[in-house]
């Protein structure tokens, strides 16, 4: 049990520490980061319930549309919603890179609880694959979301556009990720270049945010 929980929690905490410590100017208060992580964790159960209802009721029958609208839209919208209404106007959100820290915290809170549930259901043997794919992809969606939230808050013009992109780009990338998983036997041939691109894109946003 302890091994399973440790394997489920470790990737999320490691990634959160990594992006947290990359804040070169002034690290964020741990209490606020933890609260953001907790908000993300609390999203898991209501969102899984919503996704289950949509799947069981076959509200969206098309497999490709479902990849985007059943999971990606719901998860990325509510993560964006939490960030916007709890962090965007927070006094501690005082530089562009802070958006990345809080975006990652919310995303990894969600991913960590989801990971615990998956490992309990399927065993610790899938822990490495979960760490490399779902957990890291959630972290990078959070990076991108947080980057554009920072642009929206600290750019004089086009704030509304950046706030929209903070949701829209992670949503599209998450939908593509889900679509690749549906490819079955061809998943590895699409997933590897997708994850390389996602890491490149995410780290590019980290670099830009740190340069401001």
C-alpha atoms as a printed R data frame, in Angstrom:
    type eleno elety resid chain resno       x      y       z
1   ATOM     1    CA   UNK     A     1   0.000  0.000   0.000
2   ATOM     2    CA   UNK     A     2   2.745  2.455   0.986
3   ATOM     3    CA   UNK     A     3   4.732  1.608  -2.153
4   ATOM     4    CA   UNK     A     4   1.681  2.177  -4.328
5   ATOM     5    CA   UNK     A     5   0.823  5.540  -2.759
6   ATOM     6    CA   UNK     A     6   4.458  6.655  -2.949
7   ATOM     7    CA   UNK     A     7   4.664  5.656  -6.619
8   ATOM     8    CA   UNK     A     8   1.446  7.570  -7.314
9   ATOM     9    CA   UNK     A     9   2.460 10.761  -5.503
10  ATOM    10    CA   UNK     A    10   6.177 10.967  -6.336
11  ATOM    11    CA   UNK     A    11   5.954 12.065 -10.013
12  ATOM    12    CA   UNK     A    12   3.581 14.940  -9.285
13  ATOM    13    CA   UNK     A    13   5.609 16.215  -6.341
14  ATOM    14    CA   UNK     A    14   8.869 15.933  -8.284
15  ATOM    15    CA   UNK     A    15   7.489 17.928 -11.212
16  ATOM    16    CA   UNK     A    16   5.932 20.522  -8.913
17  ATOM    17    CA   UNK     A    17   9.249 20.998  -7.097
18  ATOM    18    CA   UNK     A    18  11.065 21.289 -10.421
19  ATOM    19    CA   UNK     A    19   8.883 24.094 -11.762
20  ATOM    20    CA   UNK     A    20   8.616 25.751  -8.340
21  ATOM    21    CA   UNK     A    21  12.392 25.970  -7.938
22  ATOM    22    CA   UNK     A    22  12.805 27.439 -11.424
23  ATOM    23    CA   UNK     A    23  11.292 30.678 -10.116
24  ATOM    24    CA   UNK     A    24  14.535 32.659 -10.115
25  ATOM    25    CA   UNK     A    25  13.254 35.936  -8.638
26  ATOM    26    CA   UNK     A    26  11.082 35.128  -5.637
27  ATOM    27    CA   UNK     A    27   9.625 31.727  -4.842
28  ATOM    28    CA   UNK     A    28   5.922 31.645  -4.069
29  ATOM    29    CA   UNK     A    29   4.586 31.014  -0.537
30  ATOM    30    CA   UNK     A    30   4.291 27.282  -0.025
31  ATOM    31    CA   UNK     A    31   0.898 27.765   1.639
32  ATOM    32    CA   UNK     A    32  -0.568 29.319  -1.522
33  ATOM    33    CA   UNK     A    33   1.060 26.714  -3.785
34  ATOM    34    CA   UNK     A    34  -0.265 23.897  -1.594
35  ATOM    35    CA   UNK     A    35  -3.738 25.434  -1.604
36  ATOM    36    CA   UNK     A    36  -3.670 25.538  -5.408
37  ATOM    37    CA   UNK     A    37  -2.529 21.901  -5.450
38  ATOM    38    CA   UNK     A    38  -5.419 21.034  -3.122
39  ATOM    39    CA   UNK     A    39  -7.940 22.843  -5.351
40  ATOM    40    CA   UNK     A    40  -6.776 20.732  -8.278
41  ATOM    41    CA   UNK     A    41  -7.012 17.556  -6.201
42  ATOM    42    CA   UNK     A    42 -10.579 18.358  -5.157
43  ATOM    43    CA   UNK     A    43 -11.619 18.691  -8.795
44  ATOM    44    CA   UNK     A    44 -11.000 15.008  -9.503
45  ATOM    45    CA   UNK     A    45 -14.140 13.435  -8.054
46  ATOM    46    CA   UNK     A    46 -16.800 15.809  -9.445
47  ATOM    47    CA   UNK     A    47 -15.112 15.877 -12.856
48  ATOM    48    CA   UNK     A    48 -14.765 12.091 -13.016
49  ATOM    49    CA   UNK     A    49 -18.456 11.854 -12.150
50  ATOM    50    CA   UNK     A    50 -19.360 14.307 -14.926
51  ATOM    51    CA   UNK     A    51 -17.209 12.397 -17.429
52  ATOM    52    CA   UNK     A    52 -18.759  9.091 -16.356
53  ATOM    53    CA   UNK     A    53 -22.296 10.436 -16.854
54  ATOM    54    CA   UNK     A    54 -21.437 11.845 -20.293
55  ATOM    55    CA   UNK     A    55 -19.895  8.535 -21.338
56  ATOM    56    CA   UNK     A    56 -22.702  6.355 -19.968
57  ATOM    57    CA   UNK     A    57 -25.430  8.540 -21.465
58  ATOM    58    CA   UNK     A    58 -23.485  8.700 -24.740
59  ATOM    59    CA   UNK     A    59 -24.063 12.442 -24.918
60  ATOM    60    CA   UNK     A    60 -21.272 12.694 -27.483
61  ATOM    61    CA   UNK     A    61 -21.181  9.510 -29.562
62  ATOM    62    CA   UNK     A    62 -18.464 10.493 -32.034
63  ATOM    63    CA   UNK     A    63 -15.146  9.108 -30.751
64  ATOM    64    CA   UNK     A    64 -13.099 12.022 -32.042
65  ATOM    65    CA   UNK     A    65 -15.383 14.711 -30.656
66  ATOM    66    CA   UNK     A    66 -15.539 12.836 -27.373
67  ATOM    67    CA   UNK     A    67 -11.716 12.952 -27.108
68  ATOM    68    CA   UNK     A    68 -11.948 16.722 -26.959
69  ATOM    69    CA   UNK     A    69 -15.302 17.484 -25.357
70  ATOM    70    CA   UNK     A    70 -15.885 14.722 -22.806
71  ATOM    71    CA   UNK     A    71 -12.542 14.886 -20.992
72  ATOM    72    CA   UNK     A    72 -10.239 17.600 -22.336
73  ATOM    73    CA   UNK     A    73 -12.810 20.397 -22.303
74  ATOM    74    CA   UNK     A    74 -14.171 19.572 -18.851
75  ATOM    75    CA   UNK     A    75 -10.791 19.145 -17.162
76  ATOM    76    CA   UNK     A    76  -9.021 22.114 -18.733
77  ATOM    77    CA   UNK     A    77 -11.995 24.453 -18.312
78  ATOM    78    CA   UNK     A    78 -12.355 23.758 -14.599
79  ATOM    79    CA   UNK     A    79  -8.609 24.009 -13.997
80  ATOM    80    CA   UNK     A    80  -8.693 27.374 -15.803
81  ATOM    81    CA   UNK     A    81 -11.768 28.386 -13.790
82  ATOM    82    CA   UNK     A    82 -10.054 27.587 -10.481
83  ATOM    83    CA   UNK     A    83  -6.920 29.494 -11.472
84  ATOM    84    CA   UNK     A    84  -8.814 32.518 -12.692
85  ATOM    85    CA   UNK     A    85 -11.079 32.890  -9.678
86  ATOM    86    CA   UNK     A    86  -8.641 31.947  -6.901
87  ATOM    87    CA   UNK     A    87  -5.194 32.967  -8.152
88  ATOM    88    CA   UNK     A    88  -5.429 35.499 -10.983
89  ATOM    89    CA   UNK     A    89  -6.093 38.474  -8.683
90  ATOM    90    CA   UNK     A    90  -4.167 37.094  -5.708
91  ATOM    91    CA   UNK     A    91  -1.557 39.446  -4.259
92  ATOM    92    CA   UNK     A    92   1.122 36.752  -4.541
93  ATOM    93    CA   UNK     A    93   0.609 36.510  -8.310
94  ATOM    94    CA   UNK     A    94   2.974 39.418  -8.904
95  ATOM    95    CA   UNK     A    95   5.160 38.317 -11.832
96  ATOM    96    CA   UNK     A    96   4.548 36.356 -15.063
97  ATOM    97    CA   UNK     A    97   6.311 33.153 -13.971
98  ATOM    98    CA   UNK     A    98   4.006 32.865 -10.946
99  ATOM    99    CA   UNK     A    99   1.219 31.880 -13.314
100 ATOM   100    CA   UNK     A   100   3.246 28.826 -14.317
101 ATOM   101    CA   UNK     A   101   3.858 27.825 -10.695
102 ATOM   102    CA   UNK     A   102   0.166 27.999  -9.836
103 ATOM   103    CA   UNK     A   103  -0.942 26.454 -13.129
104 ATOM   104    CA   UNK     A   104   1.345 23.495 -12.505
105 ATOM   105    CA   UNK     A   105   0.173 23.209  -8.884
106 ATOM   106    CA   UNK     A   106  -3.510 22.981  -9.847
107 ATOM   107    CA   UNK     A   107  -2.822 20.571 -12.715
108 ATOM   108    CA   UNK     A   108  -0.607 18.299 -10.642
109 ATOM   109    CA   UNK     A   109  -3.069 18.288  -7.757
110 ATOM   110    CA   UNK     A   110  -5.596 16.892 -10.211
111 ATOM   111    CA   UNK     A   111  -3.096 14.506 -11.837
112 ATOM   112    CA   UNK     A   112  -1.829 13.151  -8.512
113 ATOM   113    CA   UNK     A   113  -5.237 12.127  -7.180
114 ATOM   114    CA   UNK     A   114  -6.155 10.711 -10.574
115 ATOM   115    CA   UNK     A   115  -2.880  8.760 -10.537
116 ATOM   116    CA   UNK     A   116  -3.586  7.326  -7.088
117 ATOM   117    CA   UNK     A   117  -6.980  6.096  -8.266
118 ATOM   118    CA   UNK     A   118  -5.533  4.522 -11.428
119 ATOM   119    CA   UNK     A   119  -2.759  2.726  -9.548
120 ATOM   120    CA   UNK     A   120  -5.210  1.401  -6.960
121 ATOM   121    CA   UNK     A   121  -7.358  0.050  -9.807
122 ATOM   122    CA   UNK     A   122  -4.575 -1.313 -12.025
123 ATOM   123    CA   UNK     A   123  -1.535 -1.908  -9.838
124 ATOM   124    CA   UNK     A   124   1.884 -0.354  -9.423
125 ATOM   125    CA   UNK     A   125   3.203 -1.922 -12.654
126 ATOM   126    CA   UNK     A   126   1.784  0.974 -14.686
127 ATOM   127    CA   UNK     A   127   3.362  3.647 -12.444
128 ATOM   128    CA   UNK     A   128   6.241  4.456 -14.805
129 ATOM   129    CA   UNK     A   129   3.983  4.828 -17.817
130 ATOM   130    CA   UNK     A   130   1.603  7.031 -15.820
131 ATOM   131    CA   UNK     A   131   4.490  9.241 -14.695
132 ATOM   132    CA   UNK     A   132   5.852  9.680 -18.218
133 ATOM   133    CA   UNK     A   133   2.525 10.330 -19.912
134 ATOM   134    CA   UNK     A   134  -0.563 11.506 -17.975
135 ATOM   135    CA   UNK     A   135   1.204 13.128 -15.024
136 ATOM   136    CA   UNK     A   136   3.847 14.965 -17.059
137 ATOM   137    CA   UNK     A   137   1.317 15.994 -19.717
138 ATOM   138    CA   UNK     A   138  -0.958 17.493 -17.037
139 ATOM   139    CA   UNK     A   139   2.046 19.398 -15.669
140 ATOM   140    CA   UNK     A   140   2.823 20.800 -19.115
141 ATOM   141    CA   UNK     A   141  -0.807 21.742 -19.754
142 ATOM   142    CA   UNK     A   142  -0.542 23.645 -16.460
143 ATOM   143    CA   UNK     A   143   2.671 25.344 -17.610
144 ATOM   144    CA   UNK     A   144   0.998 26.557 -20.790
145 ATOM   145    CA   UNK     A   145  -2.171 27.640 -19.004
146 ATOM   146    CA   UNK     A   146  -0.191 29.519 -16.376
147 ATOM   147    CA   UNK     A   147   2.027 31.184 -18.959
148 ATOM   148    CA   UNK     A   148  -0.921 32.705 -20.792
149 ATOM   149    CA   UNK     A   149  -2.580 33.718 -17.522
150 ATOM   150    CA   UNK     A   150   0.615 35.588 -16.709
151 ATOM   151    CA   UNK     A   151   0.561 37.223 -20.138
152 ATOM   152    CA   UNK     A   152  -3.037 38.241 -19.569
153 ATOM   153    CA   UNK     A   153  -2.304 39.789 -16.192
154 ATOM   154    CA   UNK     A   154   0.942 41.582 -16.978
155 ATOM   155    CA   UNK     A   155   0.465 42.631 -20.611
156 ATOM   156    CA   UNK     A   156  -1.145 46.016 -21.185
157 ATOM   157    CA   UNK     A   157  -3.117 44.955 -24.263
158 ATOM   158    CA   UNK     A   158  -4.972 41.821 -25.433
159 ATOM   159    CA   UNK     A   159  -5.574 40.552 -21.886
160 ATOM   160    CA   UNK     A   160  -8.837 38.925 -22.962
161 ATOM   161    CA   UNK     A   161  -7.105 37.075 -25.798
162 ATOM   162    CA   UNK     A   162  -4.417 35.720 -23.485
163 ATOM   163    CA   UNK     A   163  -7.013 34.584 -20.960
164 ATOM   164    CA   UNK     A   164  -8.829 32.741 -23.734
165 ATOM   165    CA   UNK     A   165  -5.579 31.132 -24.930
166 ATOM   166    CA   UNK     A   166  -4.856 30.054 -21.335
167 ATOM   167    CA   UNK     A   167  -7.828 27.721 -21.662
168 ATOM   168    CA   UNK     A   168  -7.939 27.041 -25.400
169 ATOM   169    CA   UNK     A   169  -4.371 25.859 -26.061
170 ATOM   170    CA   UNK     A   170  -4.244 23.339 -23.154
171 ATOM   171    CA   UNK     A   171  -7.717 22.154 -24.196
172 ATOM   172    CA   UNK     A   172  -6.598 21.478 -27.785
173 ATOM   173    CA   UNK     A   173  -3.372 19.792 -26.683
174 ATOM   174    CA   UNK     A   174  -5.234 17.660 -24.145
175 ATOM   175    CA   UNK     A   175  -7.743 16.659 -26.812
176 ATOM   176    CA   UNK     A   176  -4.923 15.638 -29.169
177 ATOM   177    CA   UNK     A   177  -3.352 13.607 -26.369
178 ATOM   178    CA   UNK     A   178  -6.636 11.747 -25.828
179 ATOM   179    CA   UNK     A   179  -7.008 11.200 -29.565
180 ATOM   180    CA   UNK     A   180  -3.570  9.629 -29.800
181 ATOM   181    CA   UNK     A   181  -4.465  7.183 -27.015
182 ATOM   182    CA   UNK     A   182  -7.429  6.052 -29.115
183 ATOM   183    CA   UNK     A   183  -5.106  5.060 -31.961
184 ATOM   184    CA   UNK     A   184  -4.518  1.739 -30.224
185 ATOM   185    CA   UNK     A   185  -1.529 -0.115 -31.657
186 ATOM   186    CA   UNK     A   186  -0.164  3.042 -33.282
187 ATOM   187    CA   UNK     A   187  -0.136  5.040 -30.059
188 ATOM   188    CA   UNK     A   188   3.643  4.898 -29.511
189 ATOM   189    CA   UNK     A   189   4.394  6.250 -32.993
190 ATOM   190    CA   UNK     A   190   2.269  9.332 -32.368
191 ATOM   191    CA   UNK     A   191   2.734  9.764 -28.629
192 ATOM   192    CA   UNK     A   192   6.524  9.993 -28.610
193 ATOM   193    CA   UNK     A   193   6.767 12.956 -31.016
194 ATOM   194    CA   UNK     A   194   3.732 14.563 -29.356
195 ATOM   195    CA   UNK     A   195   5.351 14.406 -25.910
196 ATOM   196    CA   UNK     A   196   8.654 15.719 -27.293
197 ATOM   197    CA   UNK     A   197   6.746 18.639 -28.818
198 ATOM   198    CA   UNK     A   198   4.788 19.192 -25.600
199 ATOM   199    CA   UNK     A   199   7.973 19.355 -23.516
200 ATOM   200    CA   UNK     A   200   9.611 21.673 -26.037
201 ATOM   201    CA   UNK     A   201   6.562 23.937 -26.162
202 ATOM   202    CA   UNK     A   202   6.152 23.991 -22.384
203 ATOM   203    CA   UNK     A   203   9.813 24.668 -21.631
204 ATOM   204    CA   UNK     A   204   9.814 27.401 -24.265
205 ATOM   205    CA   UNK     A   205   7.041 29.107 -22.287
206 ATOM   206    CA   UNK     A   206   9.025 28.654 -19.061
207 ATOM   207    CA   UNK     A   207  12.037 30.315 -20.668
208 ATOM   208    CA   UNK     A   208   9.967 33.243 -21.935
209 ATOM   209    CA   UNK     A   209   8.258 33.769 -18.578
210 ATOM   210    CA   UNK     A   210  11.584 33.775 -16.737
211 ATOM   211    CA   UNK     A   211  13.052 36.352 -19.122
212 ATOM   212    CA   UNK     A   212  10.387 38.977 -18.374
